Amino acid sequence: MNLFDGCEGNDLASGLEWLNEPPVWNFEEGRLQVVPKGETDFFRPSGRQGNDNAGLLYAWVEGDFTAQTRVRAELVALGDAGVLTVRASAEQWAKLCVERSPIGDLSIVSVITDPWSDDANNELLKEAEAFLRISRQGSVFGMHYSLDGKRWRFVRTFTCEMPSKVMVGVHAQAPFQEGCRATFDSLEVSPEPVRDFRSGE
């Protein structure tokens, strides 16, 4: 099911809502375009101030699932990203990103927060675009990305005791300055988890 079906302009389909609605966003031909404010992010570091103010467009999803999107982004600064997110609370969430690295590379990045955020860089990308996928089997989650939406590459698995009902959605972030833009082609959610997280099949 594509949760973007029925969205147009600034009208959301039933079941979708914003957490921290960004100042600029719209749907055009079924695609979500987002321009986040500067200094917006989801990150909860231990021992210093973090951010919990990125604009997340989400739906509530219960039980096992697989969620995926395709993101294309303009990433101008460190930490700029287009993101697929699963969230239970400010202290418990996970995100899979197409992100700009500290040295300017484009890469797949994952962050798990429970209650503090880790930060794991994966493979490099030639362009700031990819299909992103998160799948849940009980308390175990798998993350994958793809360049063509068919062959999925393993990013990581993790265990997190999230409640059965969680927020699943997409966001764009700009932790340090304005200028980021992201386009999400769809937000597909299925009740079927990926069978084998390692192979991605």
C-alpha positions as a Markdown table, in Angstrom:
| # | Residue | x | y | z |
|---|---|---|---|---|
| 1 | Met | 0.0 | 0.0 | 0.0 |
| 2 | Asn | 1.3 | 3.4 | -1.0 |
| 3 | Leu | 0.4 | 5.8 | 1.8 |
| 4 | Phe | 0.9 | 8.8 | -0.5 |
| 5 | Asp | -2.1 | 7.8 | -2.6 |
| 6 | Gly | -4.6 | 10.6 | -2.4 |
| 7 | Cys | -2.1 | 13.3 | -1.3 |
| 8 | Glu | -2.0 | 16.4 | -3.5 |
| 9 | Gly | -0.6 | 19.9 | -2.8 |
| 10 | Asn | -0.7 | 20.4 | 0.9 |
| 11 | Asp | -3.6 | 17.9 | 1.4 |
| 12 | Leu | -2.7 | 14.7 | 3.2 |
| 13 | Ala | -4.4 | 11.3 | 2.7 |
| 14 | Ser | -6.2 | 9.9 | 5.7 |
| 15 | Gly | -3.8 | 8.3 | 8.2 |
| 16 | Leu | -0.9 | 10.6 | 7.5 |
| 17 | Glu | 0.2 | 13.4 | 9.8 |
| 18 | Trp | 3.2 | 15.6 | 10.6 |
| 19 | Leu | 5.4 | 15.6 | 13.6 |
| 20 | Asn | 7.2 | 19.0 | 13.5 |
| 21 | Glu | 5.6 | 20.1 | 10.2 |
| 22 | Pro | 8.3 | 21.8 | 8.0 |
| 23 | Pro | 7.7 | 25.2 | 6.6 |
| 24 | Val | 7.9 | 24.1 | 2.9 |
| 25 | Trp | 6.4 | 20.9 | 1.6 |
| 26 | Asn | 4.0 | 19.7 | -1.0 |
| 27 | Phe | 2.8 | 16.8 | -3.1 |
| 28 | Glu | 3.1 | 16.9 | -6.9 |
| 29 | Glu | 2.1 | 14.0 | -9.0 |
| 30 | Gly | 2.2 | 11.7 | -6.0 |
| 31 | Arg | 5.7 | 12.7 | -4.8 |
| 32 | Leu | 6.5 | 14.5 | -1.6 |
| 33 | Gln | 8.9 | 17.4 | -1.8 |
| 34 | Val | 10.3 | 18.8 | 1.4 |
| 35 | Val | 12.6 | 21.7 | 2.3 |
| 36 | Pro | 13.5 | 21.4 | 5.9 |
| 37 | Lys | 14.5 | 24.3 | 8.2 |
| 38 | Gly | 18.1 | 24.6 | 9.2 |
| 39 | Glu | 19.2 | 23.1 | 12.5 |
| 40 | Thr | 16.6 | 20.3 | 12.3 |
| 41 | Asp | 17.4 | 16.7 | 13.0 |
| 42 | Phe | 16.6 | 13.6 | 15.0 |
| 43 | Phe | 19.7 | 12.8 | 17.1 |
| 44 | Arg | 20.1 | 12.0 | 20.8 |
| 45 | Pro | 23.8 | 11.9 | 21.8 |
| 46 | Ser | 24.9 | 10.9 | 25.2 |
| 47 | Gly | 26.3 | 13.7 | 27.3 |
| 48 | Arg | 25.4 | 16.7 | 25.1 |
| 49 | Gln | 22.4 | 18.4 | 23.6 |
| 50 | Gly | 20.7 | 16.8 | 20.6 |
| 51 | Asn | 17.8 | 17.6 | 18.3 |
| 52 | Asp | 14.3 | 16.1 | 18.1 |
| 53 | Asn | 12.8 | 18.6 | 15.7 |
| 54 | Ala | 12.9 | 17.2 | 12.1 |
| 55 | Gly | 9.7 | 17.2 | 10.1 |
| 56 | Leu | 8.4 | 13.6 | 10.0 |
| 57 | Leu | 5.5 | 12.7 | 7.9 |
| 58 | Tyr | 4.2 | 9.4 | 9.3 |
| 59 | Ala | 1.4 | 6.9 | 9.8 |
| 60 | Trp | 0.8 | 4.6 | 12.7 |
| 61 | Val | 1.7 | 1.0 | 11.8 |
| 62 | Glu | 1.0 | -2.0 | 14.1 |
| 63 | Gly | 2.8 | -5.4 | 14.2 |
| 64 | Asp | 5.3 | -6.7 | 11.6 |
| 65 | Phe | 5.8 | -4.7 | 8.4 |
| 66 | Thr | 8.1 | -3.7 | 5.6 |
| 67 | Ala | 8.3 | 0.0 | 4.7 |
| 68 | Gln | 10.2 | 1.5 | 1.7 |
| 69 | Thr | 10.6 | 4.7 | -0.1 |
| 70 | Arg | 12.7 | 6.1 | -2.9 |
| 71 | Val | 14.5 | 9.4 | -2.0 |
| 72 | Arg | 16.3 | 11.9 | -4.2 |
| 73 | Ala | 17.9 | 14.8 | -2.5 |
| 74 | Glu | 20.0 | 18.0 | -2.7 |
| 75 | Leu | 22.4 | 17.7 | 0.2 |
| 76 | Val | 24.5 | 20.8 | 0.7 |
| 77 | Ala | 26.0 | 20.4 | 4.2 |
| 78 | Leu | 27.2 | 17.9 | 6.7 |
| 79 | Gly | 24.3 | 15.7 | 8.0 |
| 80 | Asp | 21.8 | 16.8 | 5.3 |
| 81 | Ala | 19.7 | 13.7 | 4.5 |
| 82 | Gly | 16.5 | 12.2 | 3.1 |
| 83 | Val | 15.3 | 9.6 | 5.6 |
| 84 | Leu | 13.1 | 6.6 | 6.2 |
| 85 | Thr | 12.1 | 6.5 | 9.9 |
| 86 | Val | 10.5 | 4.2 | 12.5 |
| 87 | Arg | 9.7 | 6.0 | 15.8 |
| 88 | Ala | 8.1 | 5.0 | 19.1 |
| 89 | Ser | 9.1 | 8.1 | 21.1 |
| 90 | Ala | 11.9 | 10.7 | 21.4 |
| 91 | Glu | 14.0 | 8.2 | 23.2 |
| 92 | Gln | 13.3 | 5.2 | 20.9 |
| 93 | Trp | 13.6 | 5.3 | 17.1 |
| 94 | Ala | 15.6 | 4.3 | 14.1 |
| 95 | Lys | 16.4 | 6.0 | 10.8 |
| 96 | Leu | 17.9 | 5.0 | 7.5 |
| 97 | Cys | 19.4 | 7.9 | 5.5 |
| 98 | Val | 20.9 | 9.1 | 2.2 |
| 99 | Glu | 23.3 | 11.6 | 3.9 |
| 100 | Arg | 26.1 | 14.0 | 3.3 |
| 101 | Ser | 29.2 | 12.9 | 5.3 |
| 102 | Pro | 31.6 | 15.2 | 7.3 |
| 103 | Ile | 34.1 | 15.0 | 4.4 |
| 104 | Gly | 31.5 | 15.6 | 1.7 |
| 105 | Asp | 30.8 | 12.1 | 0.6 |
| 106 | Leu | 27.3 | 10.8 | -0.1 |
| 107 | Ser | 26.5 | 7.6 | 1.8 |
| 108 | Ile | 23.9 | 5.3 | 3.4 |
| 109 | Val | 23.8 | 6.1 | 7.1 |
| 110 | Ser | 21.8 | 4.4 | 9.9 |
| 111 | Val | 21.1 | 5.6 | 13.4 |
| 112 | Ile | 19.5 | 3.6 | 16.2 |
| 113 | Thr | 18.3 | 5.4 | 19.4 |
| 114 | Asp | 17.4 | 3.5 | 22.6 |
| 115 | Pro | 17.8 | 5.8 | 24.4 |
| 116 | Trp | 21.0 | 7.2 | 23.0 |
| 117 | Ser | 21.9 | 7.5 | 19.3 |
| 118 | Asp | 24.6 | 5.4 | 17.6 |
| 119 | Asp | 25.8 | 6.5 | 14.1 |
| 120 | Ala | 26.9 | 4.0 | 11.5 |
| 121 | Asn | 28.0 | 4.8 | 8.0 |
| 122 | Asn | 27.5 | 2.2 | 5.2 |
| 123 | Glu | 28.4 | 2.2 | 1.5 |
| 124 | Leu | 29.2 | 5.3 | -0.5 |
| 125 | Leu | 26.8 | 6.5 | -3.3 |
| 126 | Lys | 27.6 | 8.3 | -6.5 |
| 127 | Glu | 24.3 | 10.3 | -6.4 |
| 128 | Ala | 22.1 | 11.4 | -3.5 |
| 129 | Glu | 19.4 | 9.0 | -4.3 |
| 130 | Ala | 18.4 | 5.4 | -3.3 |
| 131 | Phe | 15.5 | 3.2 | -2.4 |
| 132 | Leu | 15.4 | 2.7 | 1.4 |
| 133 | Arg | 13.7 | -0.1 | 3.3 |
| 134 | Ile | 13.1 | -1.0 | 7.0 |
| 135 | Ser | 11.4 | -4.3 | 7.9 |
| 136 | Arg | 10.2 | -5.5 | 11.3 |
| 137 | Gln | 9.9 | -9.0 | 12.8 |
| 138 | Gly | 8.8 | -8.6 | 16.4 |
| 139 | Ser | 11.6 | -6.8 | 18.2 |
| 140 | Val | 14.1 | -7.4 | 15.4 |
| 141 | Phe | 14.5 | -4.9 | 12.5 |
| 142 | Gly | 16.4 | -5.1 | 9.2 |
| 143 | Met | 17.6 | -2.2 | 7.1 |
| 144 | His | 18.4 | -2.4 | 3.3 |
| 145 | Tyr | 19.0 | 0.0 | 0.4 |
| 146 | Ser | 18.8 | -0.5 | -3.3 |
| 147 | Leu | 19.8 | 1.5 | -6.4 |
| 148 | Asp | 17.1 | 0.0 | -8.6 |
| 149 | Gly | 14.4 | -1.1 | -6.2 |
| 150 | Lys | 15.0 | -4.7 | -7.1 |
| 151 | Arg | 18.4 | -5.8 | -5.7 |
| 152 | Trp | 18.6 | -5.0 | -2.0 |
| 153 | Arg | 21.9 | -4.5 | -0.1 |
| 154 | Phe | 22.1 | -5.3 | 3.6 |
| 155 | Val | 22.8 | -2.3 | 5.9 |
| 156 | Arg | 22.2 | -3.8 | 9.4 |
| 157 | Thr | 19.9 | -5.6 | 11.8 |
| 158 | Phe | 19.2 | -4.5 | 15.3 |
| 159 | Thr | 17.0 | -5.4 | 18.2 |
| 160 | Cys | 14.8 | -2.8 | 19.9 |
| 161 | Glu | 11.9 | -3.5 | 22.2 |
| 162 | Met | 9.5 | -1.0 | 20.6 |
| 163 | Pro | 5.8 | -1.2 | 21.2 |
| 164 | Ser | 3.7 | -3.0 | 18.7 |
| 165 | Lys | 2.3 | 0.2 | 17.3 |
| 166 | Val | 4.9 | 2.7 | 15.9 |
| 167 | Met | 5.2 | 5.7 | 13.7 |
| 168 | Val | 6.6 | 4.9 | 10.2 |
| 169 | Gly | 7.4 | 7.7 | 7.8 |
| 170 | Val | 9.9 | 9.9 | 6.0 |
| 171 | His | 11.7 | 13.1 | 6.8 |
| 172 | Ala | 14.4 | 15.5 | 5.5 |
| 173 | Gln | 16.9 | 16.9 | 7.9 |
| 174 | Ala | 19.4 | 19.8 | 7.8 |
| 175 | Pro | 21.3 | 19.8 | 11.1 |
| 176 | Phe | 23.5 | 22.8 | 10.5 |
| 177 | Gln | 22.2 | 25.1 | 7.8 |
| 178 | Glu | 19.5 | 25.6 | 5.3 |
| 179 | Gly | 19.6 | 24.4 | 1.7 |
| 180 | Cys | 18.6 | 20.7 | 1.8 |
| 181 | Arg | 15.8 | 19.5 | -0.4 |
| 182 | Ala | 14.4 | 16.0 | -0.7 |
| 183 | Thr | 11.8 | 14.3 | -2.9 |
| 184 | Phe | 10.2 | 11.0 | -1.8 |
| 185 | Asp | 8.5 | 9.1 | -4.6 |
| 186 | Ser | 6.2 | 7.0 | -2.4 |
| 187 | Leu | 5.8 | 5.5 | 1.1 |
| 188 | Glu | 5.0 | 1.8 | 0.6 |
| 189 | Val | 4.0 | -0.2 | 3.7 |
| 190 | Ser | 3.3 | -4.0 | 3.7 |
| 191 | Pro | 2.3 | -6.2 | 6.6 |
| 192 | Glu | 4.8 | -8.8 | 5.4 |
| 193 | Pro | 8.4 | -8.6 | 6.8 |
| 194 | Val | 11.4 | -9.5 | 4.8 |
| 195 | Arg | 12.1 | -13.2 | 5.2 |
| 196 | Asp | 15.9 | -13.1 | 5.4 |
| 197 | Phe | 17.4 | -9.8 | 6.6 |
| 198 | Arg | 20.9 | -10.9 | 5.6 |
| 199 | Ser | 20.1 | -11.7 | 2.0 |
| 200 | Gly | 17.4 | -9.0 | 1.7 |
| 201 | Glu | 14.9 | -11.4 | 0.2 |
